[in-house]
Amino acid sequence: MDNIIINGIREISLDENTDYNLSRRINGTALPQFKSGWFRLKNHEKALVFITDKNSVVLIPTKDYLLLFSMDNIDGFINKIKALKLQN
């Protein structure tokens, strides 16, 4: 948890935040409705990706790469992560 940049965690839509669009697959799977694995983003950052819905994506920055994944109830997830950080 020390590598995660807690204040940078946020919800994004890849339609609106085009800098985070996938540019090049490094090692992973890219199907029309599912993307997973390591990718380079349009902004040249490295990301570990698990995306099924490009309009409901959690962006978690770490010291080494970005983590992008789709999920429901993103606000609840972010609140729990921040609460865990406060406990440590």
N, C-alpha and C positions, 0 to 999 in steps of 0.2 A: 504494500500500500504506500510505501515511501516514494516509489517512482511515479505515482499518479499525481498529476497537478489538479487537485480538487477544485480549485476556483475556476478552472477552465472547462469543467464538465458542463455540457449544455445539449439541448435538443436542436437539431438542424434538419432542414429539408435540402436534399441534394439538388432539387430543382431551383431553389433560391440561393443556396450557397455553392455556386458552381466551382469555386476554388477547391472544394473537397470532392469533386467528381473523380471517379476512377480513371486513370490515364493509361496505366500499363500494368498488366498482371505479372507479378514476379514468380509466385508459386501459389496457385489456387485454382478455383473454379469460377467461371463466369457464364452463367446461364441467363436467359431473359428475366426470370423472376427470383434468381438466387445468385449471390456473389459471396464467395468465401475465400479466405487465404490472404496472402501478402500482396499488396498492390502499391504502386506509386500513384499519387494523386496529381491532379492538374497543377497544384501549387508545389509539386516536386517533393512533398513529404512522403515518408514511408508509413503505411497503415496496415494494420491487421483488421480485416473486414469480414462481417457476417451480416449481410443485408438482404432482406426480403421485401422491404417497403422503403423506397428511397425518400419518402416524405415523412417518415417517422424514425429518425436515426439519432442515436446517442453518440456524441463526440466526447471521447475521453482522452485527453492529452497525457502522455507520459514523458519522462525525460528522454526517451529513446525513439518513440514512434507514436502514432495516433491509433486509437482503437475506435472503430466505427461499427455499430450494430443496431439492427432494428429491434424494437420492442414496444409493447403496450405500456401505458402508465409510466412514462418517462419521468414526469415530475416526482412521482413517488419514489422511483429508483434513485434519482439525484438526491432527494431529501434523506433517504436511508444512508447513502454513501457519506454525505456530509455529517450525519449524526454519528456514524461509526468513527469518522476521523476525529470528532470532538471527544469521543470516549477514550481515544488513545493518547 
